Amino acid sequence: MTEEESRPLLDYLYRQSPNPDRTYRHSWKPSDLVLWDNRCAMHYAVHDYGEAARFMHRITIAGEQPY
């Protein structure tokens, strides 16, 4: 698919992404751990954790083929 051919599909997907039925909002509690696959999700971080420290680590799987 060329970039020009992909534009209508991408526009459609971008319009769908803010829909609350297609979003996940986590309510953080002590010791919570959340994982997601950036290849399959549109991540948007919301600054709703006050002064609490956030620790983030990137994990990759050896040998996995990208899409």
PDB file of N, H, CA, C and O in Angstrom:
ATOM      1  N   MET A   1       0.857  -1.158   0.000  1.00  0.00           N
ATOM      2  CA  MET A   1       0.000   0.000   0.000  1.00  0.00           C
ATOM      3  C   MET A   1       0.912   1.232   0.000  1.00  0.00           C
ATOM      4  O   MET A   1       1.827   1.341   0.816  1.00  0.00           O
ATOM      5  N   THR A   2       0.656   2.120  -0.894  1.00  0.00           N
ATOM      6  H   THR A   2      -0.088   2.031  -1.557  1.00  0.00           H
ATOM      7  CA  THR A   2       1.444   3.349  -0.957  1.00  0.00           C
ATOM      8  C   THR A   2       1.006   4.314   0.144  1.00  0.00           C
ATOM      9  O   THR A   2      -0.038   4.134   0.772  1.00  0.00           O
ATOM     10  N   GLU A   3       1.819   5.332   0.359  1.00  0.00           N
ATOM     11  H   GLU A   3       2.666   5.478  -0.151  1.00  0.00           H
ATOM     12  CA  GLU A   3       1.456   6.338   1.361  1.00  0.00           C
ATOM     13  C   GLU A   3       0.137   7.011   0.990  1.00  0.00           C
ATOM     14  O   GLU A   3      -0.706   7.261   1.851  1.00  0.00           O
ATOM     15  N   GLU A   4      -0.029   7.297  -0.280  1.00  0.00           N
ATOM     16  H   GLU A   4       0.656   7.094  -0.979  1.00  0.00           H
ATOM     17  CA  GLU A   4      -1.276   7.933  -0.743  1.00  0.00           C
ATOM     18  C   GLU A   4      -2.477   7.014  -0.527  1.00  0.00           C
ATOM     19  O   GLU A   4      -3.543   7.470  -0.113  1.00  0.00           O
ATOM     20  N   GLU A   5      -2.306   5.722  -0.806  1.00  0.00           N
ATOM     21  H   GLU A   5      -1.440   5.352  -1.142  1.00  0.00           H
ATOM     22  CA  GLU A   5      -3.400   4.761  -0.618  1.00  0.00           C
ATOM     23  C   GLU A   5      -3.729   4.571   0.867  1.00  0.00           C
ATOM     24  O   GLU A   5      -4.877   4.306   1.225  1.00  0.00           O
ATOM     25  N   SER A   6      -2.731   4.707   1.713  1.00  0.00           N
ATOM     26  H   SER A   6      -1.798   4.922   1.423  1.00  0.00           H
ATOM     27  CA  SER A   6      -2.951   4.474   3.144  1.00  0.00           C
ATOM     28  C   SER A   6      -3.627   5.651   3.846  1.00  0.00           C
ATOM     29  O   SER A   6      -4.178   5.475   4.932  1.00  0.00           O
ATOM     30  N   ARG A   7      -3.599   6.826   3.264  1.00  0.00           N
ATOM     31  H   ARG A   7      -3.151   6.969   2.382  1.00  0.00           H
ATOM     32  CA  ARG A   7      -4.130   8.021   3.923  1.00  0.00           C
ATOM     33  C   ARG A   7      -5.578   7.870   4.381  1.00  0.00           C
ATOM     34  O   ARG A   7      -5.862   8.191   5.536  1.00  0.00           O
ATOM     35  N   PRO A   8      -6.529   7.395   3.538  1.00  0.00           N
ATOM     36  CA  PRO A   8      -7.918   7.248   4.022  1.00  0.00           C
ATOM     37  C   PRO A   8      -8.032   6.284   5.214  1.00  0.00           C
ATOM     38  O   PRO A   8      -8.802   6.531   6.142  1.00  0.00           O
ATOM     39  N   LEU A   9      -7.273   5.200   5.183  1.00  0.00           N
ATOM     40  H   LEU A   9      -6.648   4.999   4.429  1.00  0.00           H
ATOM     41  CA  LEU A   9      -7.317   4.248   6.294  1.00  0.00           C
ATOM     42  C   LEU A   9      -6.759   4.883   7.567  1.00  0.00           C
ATOM     43  O   LEU A   9      -7.363   4.764   8.633  1.00  0.00           O
ATOM     44  N   LEU A  10      -5.632   5.544   7.466  1.00  0.00           N
ATOM     45  H   LEU A  10      -5.141   5.641   6.600  1.00  0.00           H
ATOM     46  CA  LEU A  10      -5.055   6.201   8.638  1.00  0.00           C
ATOM     47  C   LEU A  10      -5.974   7.285   9.183  1.00  0.00           C
ATOM     48  O   LEU A  10      -6.139   7.407  10.397  1.00  0.00           O
ATOM     49  N   ASP A  11      -6.563   8.060   8.309  1.00  0.00           N
ATOM     50  H   ASP A  11      -6.429   7.960   7.323  1.00  0.00           H
ATOM     51  CA  ASP A  11      -7.506   9.092   8.757  1.00  0.00           C
ATOM     52  C   ASP A  11      -8.661   8.473   9.535  1.00  0.00           C
ATOM     53  O   ASP A  11      -9.068   8.996  10.572  1.00  0.00           O
ATOM     54  N   TYR A  12      -9.188   7.357   9.032  1.00  0.00           N
ATOM     55  H   TYR A  12      -8.857   6.932   8.189  1.00  0.00           H
ATOM     56  CA  TYR A  12     -10.276   6.655   9.719  1.00  0.00           C
ATOM     57  C   TYR A  12      -9.815   6.181  11.105  1.00  0.00           C
ATOM     58  O   TYR A  12     -10.516   6.386  12.096  1.00  0.00           O
ATOM     59  N   LEU A  13      -8.650   5.556  11.172  1.00  0.00           N
ATOM     60  H   LEU A  13      -8.081   5.389  10.367  1.00  0.00           H
ATOM     61  CA  LEU A  13      -8.147   5.047  12.450  1.00  0.00           C
ATOM     62  C   LEU A  13      -7.897   6.178  13.441  1.00  0.00           C
ATOM     63  O   LEU A  13      -8.217   6.041  14.622  1.00  0.00           O
ATOM     64  N   TYR A  14      -7.338   7.277  12.988  1.00  0.00           N
ATOM     65  H   TYR A  14      -7.078   7.389  12.029  1.00  0.00           H
ATOM     66  CA  TYR A  14      -7.096   8.416  13.875  1.00  0.00           C
ATOM     67  C   TYR A  14      -8.405   9.009  14.390  1.00  0.00           C
ATOM     68  O   TYR A  14      -8.464   9.493  15.521  1.00  0.00           O
ATOM     69  N   ARG A  15      -9.440   8.974  13.581  1.00  0.00           N
ATOM     70  H   ARG A  15      -9.392   8.580  12.663  1.00  0.00           H
ATOM     71  CA  ARG A  15     -10.751   9.468  14.043  1.00  0.00           C
ATOM     72  C   ARG A  15     -11.349   8.539  15.097  1.00  0.00           C
ATOM     73  O   ARG A  15     -12.062   9.000  15.989  1.00  0.00           O
ATOM     74  N   GLN A  16     -11.074   7.250  15.008  1.00  0.00           N
ATOM     75  H   GLN A  16     -10.495   6.876  14.284  1.00  0.00           H
ATOM     76  CA  GLN A  16     -11.623   6.276  15.949  1.00  0.00           C
ATOM     77  C   GLN A  16     -10.897   6.269  17.290  1.00  0.00           C
ATOM     78  O   GLN A  16     -11.505   5.962  18.315  1.00  0.00           O
ATOM     79  N   SER A  17      -9.623   6.597  17.300  1.00  0.00           N
ATOM     80  H   SER A  17      -9.130   6.847  16.467  1.00  0.00           H
ATOM     81  CA  SER A  17      -8.805   6.410  18.503  1.00  0.00           C
ATOM     82  C   SER A  17      -9.273   7.186  19.734  1.00  0.00           C
ATOM     83  O   SER A  17      -9.129   6.656  20.836  1.00  0.00           O
ATOM     84  N   PRO A  18      -9.824   8.403  19.633  1.00  0.00           N
ATOM     85  CA  PRO A  18     -10.258   9.087  20.862  1.00  0.00           C
ATOM     86  C   PRO A  18     -11.581   8.575  21.430  1.00  0.00           C
ATOM     87  O   PRO A  18     -11.984   9.002  22.512  1.00  0.00           O
ATOM     88  N   ASN A  19     -12.256   7.686  20.740  1.00  0.00           N
ATOM     89  H   ASN A  19     -11.930   7.339  19.861  1.00  0.00           H
ATOM     90  CA  ASN A  19     -13.542   7.160  21.179  1.00  0.00           C
ATOM     91  C   ASN A  19     -13.379   6.460  22.535  1.00  0.00           C
ATOM     92  O   ASN A  19     -12.567   5.541  22.642  1.00  0.00           O
ATOM     93  N   PRO A  20     -14.118   6.860  23.567  1.00  0.00           N
ATOM     94  CA  PRO A  20     -13.982   6.230  24.888  1.00  0.00           C
ATOM     95  C   PRO A  20     -14.190   4.717  24.874  1.00  0.00           C
ATOM     96  O   PRO A  20     -13.644   4.021  25.729  1.00  0.00           O
ATOM     97  N   ASP A  21     -14.960   4.197  23.931  1.00  0.00           N
ATOM     98  H   ASP A  21     -15.404   4.762  23.236  1.00  0.00           H
ATOM     99  CA  ASP A  21     -15.153   2.747  23.842  1.00  0.00           C
ATOM    100  C   ASP A  21     -13.888   2.032  23.389  1.00  0.00           C
ATOM    101  O   ASP A  21     -13.798   0.809  23.491  1.00  0.00           O
ATOM    102  N   ARG A  22     -12.920   2.774  22.894  1.00  0.00           N
ATOM    103  H   ARG A  22     -12.993   3.768  22.810  1.00  0.00           H
ATOM    104  CA  ARG A  22     -11.693   2.179  22.371  1.00  0.00           C
ATOM    105  C   ARG A  22     -10.458   2.638  23.145  1.00  0.00           C
ATOM    106  O   ARG A  22      -9.338   2.549  22.642  1.00  0.00           O
ATOM    107  N   THR A  23     -10.661   3.121  24.353  1.00  0.00           N
ATOM    108  H   THR A  23     -11.570   3.193  24.762  1.00  0.00           H
ATOM    109  CA  THR A  23      -9.538   3.593  25.160  1.00  0.00           C
ATOM    110  C   THR A  23      -9.497   2.864  26.499  1.00  0.00           C
ATOM    111  O   THR A  23     -10.500   2.332  26.975  1.00  0.00           O
ATOM    112  N   TYR A  24      -8.318   2.860  27.083  1.00  0.00           N
ATOM    113  H   TYR A  24      -7.503   3.292  26.696  1.00  0.00           H
ATOM    114  CA  TYR A  24      -8.132   2.300  28.417  1.00  0.00           C
ATOM    115  C   TYR A  24      -7.486   3.377  29.283  1.00  0.00           C
ATOM    116  O   TYR A  24      -6.453   3.934  28.912  1.00  0.00           O
ATOM    117  N   ARG A  25      -8.074   3.667  30.409  1.00  0.00           N
ATOM    118  H   ARG A  25      -8.913   3.215  30.711  1.00  0.00           H
ATOM    119  CA  ARG A  25      -7.533   4.641  31.356  1.00  0.00           C
ATOM    120  C   ARG A  25      -7.297   3.915  32.665  1.00  0.00           C
ATOM    121  O   ARG A  25      -8.231   3.388  33.269  1.00  0.00           O
ATOM    122  N   HIS A  26      -6.060   3.887  33.097  1.00  0.00           N
ATOM    123  H   HIS A  26      -5.301   4.315  32.606  1.00  0.00           H
ATOM    124  CA  HIS A  26      -5.697   3.145  34.306  1.00  0.00           C
ATOM    125  C   HIS A  26      -5.776   4.043  35.532  1.00  0.00           C
ATOM    126  O   HIS A  26      -5.298   5.177  35.507  1.00  0.00           O
ATOM    127  N   SER A  27      -6.376   3.542  36.599  1.00  0.00           N
ATOM    128  H   SER A  27      -6.764   2.621  36.619  1.00  0.00           H
ATOM    129  CA  SER A  27      -6.392   4.221  37.897  1.00  0.00           C
ATOM    130  C   SER A  27      -5.288   3.588  38.743  1.00  0.00           C
ATOM    131  O   SER A  27      -5.437   2.473  39.242  1.00  0.00           O
ATOM    132  N   TRP A  28      -4.205   4.298  38.893  1.00  0.00           N
ATOM    133  H   TRP A  28      -4.084   5.203  38.487  1.00  0.00           H
ATOM    134  CA  TRP A  28      -3.014   3.750  39.530  1.00  0.00           C
ATOM    135  C   TRP A  28      -3.196   3.506  41.019  1.00  0.00           C
ATOM    136  O   TRP A  28      -3.799   4.296  41.745  1.00  0.00           O
ATOM    137  N   LYS A  29      -2.640   2.360  41.443  1.00  0.00           N
ATOM    138  H   LYS A  29      -2.150   1.717  40.853  1.00  0.00           H
ATOM    139  CA  LYS A  29      -2.561   1.995  42.849  1.00  0.00           C
ATOM    140  C   LYS A  29      -1.121   1.560  43.123  1.00  0.00           C
ATOM    141  O   LYS A  29      -0.415   1.173  42.192  1.00  0.00           O
ATOM    142  N   PRO A  30      -0.669   1.616  44.377  1.00  0.00           N
ATOM    143  CA  PRO A  30       0.699   1.180  44.678  1.00  0.00           C
ATOM    144  C   PRO A  30       0.970  -0.222  44.132  1.00  0.00           C
ATOM    145  O   PRO A  30       0.122  -1.109  44.221  1.00  0.00           O
ATOM    146  N   SER A  31       2.132  -0.403  43.581  1.00  0.00           N
ATOM    147  H   SER A  31       2.821   0.318  43.509  1.00  0.00           H
ATOM    148  CA  SER A  31       2.624  -1.682  43.040  1.00  0.00           C
ATOM    149  C   SER A  31       2.004  -2.062  41.703  1.00  0.00           C
ATOM    150  O   SER A  31       2.246  -3.170  41.225  1.00  0.00           O
ATOM    151  N   ASP A  32       1.219  -1.196  41.081  1.00  0.00           N
ATOM    152  H   ASP A  32       1.022  -0.296  41.470  1.00  0.00           H
ATOM    153  CA  ASP A  32       0.646  -1.514  39.770  1.00  0.00           C
ATOM    154  C   ASP A  32       1.736  -1.598  38.712  1.00  0.00           C
ATOM    155  O   ASP A  32       2.756  -0.912  38.781  1.00  0.00           O
ATOM    156  N   LEU A  33       1.494  -2.446  37.746  1.00  0.00           N
ATOM    157  H   LEU A  33       0.666  -3.003  37.689  1.00  0.00           H
ATOM    158  CA  LEU A  33       2.370  -2.605  36.592  1.00  0.00           C
ATOM    159  C   LEU A  33       1.480  -2.676  35.365  1.00  0.00           C
ATOM    160  O   LEU A  33       0.540  -3.470  35.328  1.00  0.00           O
ATOM    161  N   VAL A  34       1.761  -1.864  34.370  1.00  0.00           N
ATOM    162  H   VAL A  34       2.525  -1.219  34.400  1.00  0.00           H
ATOM    163  CA  VAL A  34       0.978  -1.865  33.133  1.00  0.00           C
ATOM    164  C   VAL A  34       1.932  -2.084  31.973  1.00  0.00           C
ATOM    165  O   VAL A  34       2.977  -1.437  31.890  1.00  0.00           O
ATOM    166  N   LEU A  35       1.576  -2.992  31.079  1.00  0.00           N
ATOM    167  H   LEU A  35       0.728  -3.517  31.147  1.00  0.00           H
ATOM    168  CA  LEU A  35       2.366  -3.282  29.884  1.00  0.00           C
ATOM    169  C   LEU A  35       1.495  -3.097  28.659  1.00  0.00           C
ATOM    170  O   LEU A  35       0.295  -3.367  28.702  1.00  0.00           O
ATOM    171  N   TRP A  36       2.080  -2.645  27.580  1.00  0.00           N
ATOM    172  H   TRP A  36       3.055  -2.425  27.545  1.00  0.00           H
ATOM    173  CA  TRP A  36       1.369  -2.558  26.307  1.00  0.00           C
ATOM    174  C   TRP A  36       2.366  -2.732  25.180  1.00  0.00           C
ATOM    175  O   TRP A  36       3.570  -2.569  25.375  1.00  0.00           O
ATOM    176  N   ASP A  37       1.875  -3.056  24.029  1.00  0.00           N
ATOM    177  H   ASP A  37       0.896  -3.189  23.871  1.00  0.00           H
ATOM    178  CA  ASP A  37       2.690  -3.243  22.832  1.00  0.00           C
ATOM    179  C   ASP A  37       2.536  -1.997  21.968  1.00  0.00           C
ATOM    180  O   ASP A  37       1.469  -1.766  21.400  1.00  0.00           O
ATOM    181  N   ASN A  38       3.580  -1.201  21.867  1.00  0.00           N
ATOM    182  H   ASN A  38       4.447  -1.388  22.329  1.00  0.00           H
ATOM    183  CA  ASN A  38       3.496   0.045  21.109  1.00  0.00           C
ATOM    184  C   ASN A  38       3.228  -0.177  19.626  1.00  0.00           C
ATOM    185  O   ASN A  38       2.816   0.752  18.931  1.00  0.00           O
ATOM    186  N   ARG A  39       3.453  -1.384  19.132  1.00  0.00           N
ATOM    187  H   ARG A  39       3.788  -2.139  19.697  1.00  0.00           H
ATOM    188  CA  ARG A  39       3.149  -1.662  17.727  1.00  0.00           C
ATOM    189  C   ARG A  39       1.652  -1.774  17.502  1.00  0.00           C
ATOM    190  O   ARG A  39       1.175  -1.631  16.376  1.00  0.00           O
ATOM    191  N   CYS A  40       0.907  -2.033  18.581  1.00  0.00           N
ATOM    192  H   CYS A  40       1.295  -2.149  19.495  1.00  0.00           H
ATOM    193  CA  CYS A  40      -0.526  -2.305  18.455  1.00  0.00           C
ATOM    194  C   CYS A  40      -1.389  -1.309  19.221  1.00  0.00           C
ATOM    195  O   CYS A  40      -2.602  -1.493  19.316  1.00  0.00           O
ATOM    196  N   ALA A  41      -0.796  -0.279  19.757  1.00  0.00           N
ATOM    197  H   ALA A  41       0.190  -0.129  19.680  1.00  0.00           H
ATOM    198  CA  ALA A  41      -1.556   0.676  20.566  1.00  0.00           C
ATOM    199  C   ALA A  41      -1.083   2.094  20.277  1.00  0.00           C
ATOM    200  O   ALA A  41       0.074   2.327  19.925  1.00  0.00           O
ATOM    201  N   MET A  42      -1.995   3.019  20.433  1.00  0.00           N
ATOM    202  H   MET A  42      -2.935   2.830  20.719  1.00  0.00           H
ATOM    203  CA  MET A  42      -1.638   4.435  20.362  1.00  0.00           C
ATOM    204  C   MET A  42      -1.561   4.924  21.801  1.00  0.00           C
ATOM    205  O   MET A  42      -2.587   5.163  22.437  1.00  0.00           O
ATOM    206  N   HIS A  43      -0.354   5.072  22.307  1.00  0.00           N
ATOM    207  H   HIS A  43       0.480   4.879  21.789  1.00  0.00           H
ATOM    208  CA  HIS A  43      -0.139   5.428  23.701  1.00  0.00           C
ATOM    209  C   HIS A  43      -0.191   6.937  23.871  1.00  0.00           C
ATOM    210  O   HIS A  43       0.384   7.689  23.083  1.00  0.00           O
ATOM    211  N   TYR A  44      -0.886   7.362  24.909  1.00  0.00           N
ATOM    212  H   TYR A  44      -1.353   6.752  25.549  1.00  0.00           H
ATOM    213  CA  TYR A  44      -0.949   8.780  25.264  1.00  0.00           C
ATOM    214  C   TYR A  44      -0.879   8.876  26.781  1.00  0.00           C
ATOM    215  O   TYR A  44      -1.799   8.448  27.477  1.00  0.00           O
ATOM    216  N   ALA A  45       0.197   9.430  27.285  1.00  0.00           N
ATOM    217  H   ALA A  45       0.944   9.778  26.720  1.00  0.00           H
ATOM    218  CA  ALA A  45       0.369   9.538  28.734  1.00  0.00           C
ATOM    219  C   ALA A  45      -0.332  10.780  29.251  1.00  0.00           C
ATOM    220  O   ALA A  45      -0.159  11.873  28.710  1.00  0.00           O
ATOM    221  N   VAL A  46      -1.118  10.610  30.292  1.00  0.00           N
ATOM    222  H   VAL A  46      -1.258   9.722  30.731  1.00  0.00           H
ATOM    223  CA  VAL A  46      -1.820  11.718  30.929  1.00  0.00           C
ATOM    224  C   VAL A  46      -1.105  12.021  32.245  1.00  0.00           C
ATOM    225  O   VAL A  46      -0.871  11.118  33.048  1.00  0.00           O
ATOM    226  N   HIS A  47      -0.767  13.259  32.460  1.00  0.00           N
ATOM    227  H   HIS A  47      -0.957  13.992  31.807  1.00  0.00           H
ATOM    228  CA  HIS A  47      -0.067  13.654  33.689  1.00  0.00           C
ATOM    229  C   HIS A  47      -1.076  13.734  34.834  1.00  0.00           C
ATOM    230  O   HIS A  47      -1.542  14.814  35.198  1.00  0.00           O
ATOM    231  N   ASP A  48      -1.400  12.568  35.390  1.00  0.00           N
ATOM    232  H   ASP A  48      -1.021  11.691  35.094  1.00  0.00           H
ATOM    233  CA  ASP A  48      -2.384  12.513  36.473  1.00  0.00           C
ATOM    234  C   ASP A  48      -1.840  11.785  37.698  1.00  0.00           C
ATOM    235  O   ASP A  48      -2.605  11.226  38.484  1.00  0.00           O
ATOM    236  N   TYR A  49      -0.535  11.794  37.856  1.00  0.00           N
ATOM    237  H   TYR A  49       0.086  12.248  37.217  1.00  0.00           H
ATOM    238  CA  TYR A  49       0.078  11.052  38.947  1.00  0.00           C
ATOM    239  C   TYR A  49       0.698  11.971  39.995  1.00  0.00           C
ATOM    240  O   TYR A  49       1.464  11.520  40.845  1.00  0.00           O
ATOM    241  N   GLY A  50       0.365  13.266  39.934  1.00  0.00           N
ATOM    242  H   GLY A  50      -0.258  13.633  39.243  1.00  0.00           H
ATOM    243  CA  GLY A  50       0.830  14.212  40.946  1.00  0.00           C
ATOM    244  C   GLY A  50       2.344  14.257  41.034  1.00  0.00           C
ATOM    245  O   GLY A  50       3.039  14.344  40.021  1.00  0.00           O
ATOM    246  N   GLU A  51       2.842  14.197  42.257  1.00  0.00           N
ATOM    247  H   GLU A  51       2.278  14.127  43.080  1.00  0.00           H
ATOM    248  CA  GLU A  51       4.289  14.250  42.491  1.00  0.00           C
ATOM    249  C   GLU A  51       4.914  12.859  42.556  1.00  0.00           C
ATOM    250  O   GLU A  51       6.116  12.736  42.794  1.00  0.00           O
ATOM    251  N   ALA A  52       4.125  11.825  42.352  1.00  0.00           N
ATOM    252  H   ALA A  52       3.149  11.926  42.160  1.00  0.00           H
ATOM    253  CA  ALA A  52       4.639  10.459  42.439  1.00  0.00           C
ATOM    254  C   ALA A  52       5.683  10.206  41.353  1.00  0.00           C
ATOM    255  O   ALA A  52       5.592  10.745  40.250  1.00  0.00           O
ATOM    256  N   ALA A  53       6.659   9.391  41.677  1.00  0.00           N
ATOM    257  H   ALA A  53       6.733   8.953  42.573  1.00  0.00           H
ATOM    258  CA  ALA A  53       7.690   9.019  40.707  1.00  0.00           C
ATOM    259  C   ALA A  53       7.145   7.963  39.757  1.00  0.00           C
ATOM    260  O   ALA A  53       6.392   7.075  40.157  1.00  0.00           O
ATOM    261  N   ARG A  54       7.533   8.074  38.511  1.00  0.00           N
ATOM    262  H   ARG A  54       8.144   8.796  38.186  1.00  0.00           H
ATOM    263  CA  ARG A  54       7.182   7.054  37.514  1.00  0.00           C
ATOM    264  C   ARG A  54       8.468   6.397  37.049  1.00  0.00           C
ATOM    265  O   ARG A  54       9.468   7.070  36.799  1.00  0.00           O
ATOM    266  N   PHE A  55       8.432   5.087  36.936  1.00  0.00           N
ATOM    267  H   PHE A  55       7.620   4.541  37.139  1.00  0.00           H
ATOM    268  CA  PHE A  55       9.578   4.338  36.447  1.00  0.00           C
ATOM    269  C   PHE A  55       9.141   3.607  35.189  1.00  0.00           C
ATOM    270  O   PHE A  55       8.151   2.876  35.198  1.00  0.00           O
ATOM    271  N   MET A  56       9.877   3.807  34.116  1.00  0.00           N
ATOM    272  H   MET A  56      10.681   4.402  34.109  1.00  0.00           H
ATOM    273  CA  MET A  56       9.526   3.181  32.844  1.00  0.00           C
ATOM    274  C   MET A  56      10.718   2.403  32.314  1.00  0.00           C
ATOM    275  O   MET A  56      11.861   2.850  32.404  1.00  0.00           O
ATOM    276  N   HIS A  57      10.436   1.245  31.766  1.00  0.00           N
ATOM    277  H   HIS A  57       9.507   0.882  31.693  1.00  0.00           H
ATOM    278  CA  HIS A  57      11.461   0.405  31.170  1.00  0.00           C
ATOM    279  C   HIS A  57      10.956  -0.069  29.818  1.00  0.00           C
ATOM    280  O   HIS A  57       9.786  -0.424  29.673  1.00  0.00           O
ATOM    281  N   ARG A  58      11.827  -0.074  28.844  1.00  0.00           N
ATOM    282  H   ARG A  58      12.778   0.215  28.962  1.00  0.00           H
ATOM    283  CA  ARG A  58      11.474  -0.609  27.527  1.00  0.00           C
ATOM    284  C   ARG A  58      11.944  -2.051  27.473  1.00  0.00           C
ATOM    285  O   ARG A  58      13.088  -2.361  27.806  1.00  0.00           O
ATOM    286  N   ILE A  59      11.051  -2.920  27.050  1.00  0.00           N
ATOM    287  H   ILE A  59      10.122  -2.669  26.779  1.00  0.00           H
ATOM    288  CA  ILE A  59      11.355  -4.345  26.965  1.00  0.00           C
ATOM    289  C   ILE A  59      11.114  -4.793  25.536  1.00  0.00           C
ATOM    290  O   ILE A  59      10.080  -4.475  24.948  1.00  0.00           O
ATOM    291  N   THR A  60      12.057  -5.527  24.977  1.00  0.00           N
ATOM    292  H   THR A  60      12.897  -5.785  25.455  1.00  0.00           H
ATOM    293  CA  THR A  60      11.873  -6.100  23.645  1.00  0.00           C
ATOM    294  C   THR A  60      12.097  -7.601  23.732  1.00  0.00           C
ATOM    295  O   THR A  60      12.828  -8.089  24.594  1.00  0.00           O
ATOM    296  N   ILE A  61      11.461  -8.314  22.832  1.00  0.00           N
ATOM    297  H   ILE A  61      10.868  -7.918  22.131  1.00  0.00           H
ATOM    298  CA  ILE A  61      11.566  -9.769  22.794  1.00  0.00           C
ATOM    299  C   ILE A  61      12.568 -10.150  21.713  1.00  0.00           C
ATOM    300  O   ILE A  61      12.399  -9.769  20.555  1.00  0.00           O
ATOM    301  N   ALA A  62      13.592 -10.884  22.067  1.00  0.00           N
ATOM    302  H   ALA A  62      13.729 -11.194  23.008  1.00  0.00           H
ATOM    303  CA  ALA A  62      14.613 -11.292  21.106  1.00  0.00           C
ATOM    304  C   ALA A  62      14.008 -12.211  20.055  1.00  0.00           C
ATOM    305  O   ALA A  62      13.272 -13.144  20.374  1.00  0.00           O
ATOM    306  N   GLY A  63      14.327 -11.935  18.811  1.00  0.00           N
ATOM    307  H   GLY A  63      14.925 -11.177  18.551  1.00  0.00           H
ATOM    308  CA  GLY A  63      13.904 -12.800  17.726  1.00  0.00           C
ATOM    309  C   GLY A  63      12.515 -12.548  17.196  1.00  0.00           C
ATOM    310  O   GLY A  63      12.113 -13.177  16.217  1.00  0.00           O
ATOM    311  N   GLU A  64      11.765 -11.649  17.806  1.00  0.00           N
ATOM    312  H   GLU A  64      12.091 -11.137  18.602  1.00  0.00           H
ATOM    313  CA  GLU A  64      10.410 -11.383  17.328  1.00  0.00           C
ATOM    314  C   GLU A  64      10.458 -10.550  16.058  1.00  0.00           C
ATOM    315  O   GLU A  64      11.202  -9.573  15.978  1.00  0.00           O
ATOM    316  N   GLN A  65       9.674 -10.931  15.076  1.00  0.00           N
ATOM    317  H   GLN A  65       9.070 -11.725  15.141  1.00  0.00           H
ATOM    318  CA  GLN A  65       9.634 -10.227  13.804  1.00  0.00           C
ATOM    319  C   GLN A  65       8.711  -9.022  13.898  1.00  0.00           C
ATOM    320  O   GLN A  65       7.572  -9.160  14.343  1.00  0.00           O
ATOM    321  N   PRO A  66       9.175  -7.841  13.488  1.00  0.00           N
ATOM    322  CA  PRO A  66       8.268  -6.690  13.460  1.00  0.00           C
ATOM    323  C   PRO A  66       7.241  -6.847  12.353  1.00  0.00           C
ATOM    324  O   PRO A  66       7.468  -7.569  11.383  1.00  0.00           O
ATOM    325  N   TYR A  67       6.123  -6.177  12.500  1.00  0.00           N
ATOM    326  H   TYR A  67       5.938  -5.591  13.289  1.00  0.00           H
ATOM    327  CA  TYR A  67       5.080  -6.249  11.484  1.00  0.00           C
ATOM    328  C   TYR A  67       5.480  -5.458  10.275  1.00  0.00           C
ATOM    329  O   TYR A  67       4.728  -5.395   9.302  1.00  0.00           O
TER     330      TYR A  67
END
